[in-house]
């Protein structure tokens, strides 16, 4: 899977991923080389981007994945869910 835009991602505070495959690092999300991608070590993974300030998100693009389900959850600084979007089968 790849995140296909970088603009505000360059300002992220932390990027974490559950079940990260050590051979396909989560850090590859921010790599411009399409050959460099991130991969989970199991069939389920959660990727978290935490920003150190409020940001405006106008769009989300993702590609090069084999996910059957993708859900984006937006939370405020205290962890309250602001918006949750996704599809059961992508």
Secondary structure by P-SEA (a helix, b strand, c coil): cccccccccccccbbbbcccccccccccccccccccccccccccbbbbbbbccbbbbcccccccccccbbbbbbbcccccccbbbbbccc
